[in-house]
Amino acid sequence: MSDDSRAVRRTGIGMMVLFWVLLLLLAGWWFRGVEQQRRHPNTELASIVAAEQTPVTLVRNVDGHFVAPGEIDGHGVRFLIDTGATYVSLSRSLADALGLSRGQEVTFATANGRVKGRLTTLDSVRLGGLMARQVPGSIHAGIDDDVVLLGMSFLGRFDIQIRGDQMILGLPDR
């Protein structure tokens, strides 16, 4: 085999290796996007800015939960919708970051047992096109810093319909 043939062969092998590496990188990038969409199917809610109350449709994530971006007092948060929670509940560190005042100390019965915490009032809570003012909330340990439980102190102001993998929140019929 001549030197020219070896050089062409090495170039061909190099190109083939480069092709497979790029293909694997693209496949990994694509699958990561698919997995992100499965974990956070409601991310488009973060871009909704509505002047009036508009219904919100949520889709369950791969874990079976309704998770969506929202706002507390104008600050972006990630909500875990929890119809079994009485209040909109957040961690102490997030409450500090939001500058929330702490009210009466109370004991909460949570899925992880009893915890002490404080009551608070949230000036505004927004989920997509739905907003409520003066929402009772709770601050306590046992909640991840990056998740806020969106409980009935907010959800109870709206109609809730759950059908299969969708939850629809809207203004109550009057």
Secondary structure by P-SEA (a helix, b strand, c coil): ccaaaaaaaaaaaaaaaaaaaaaaaaaaaaaaaaaaaaacccccccccccccbbbbbbbbcccccbbbbbbcccbbbbbccccccccccccaaaaaaacccccbbbbbbccccbbbbbbbbbcccccccccccccccccccccccccccccccccccbbbbbcccbbbbccccc
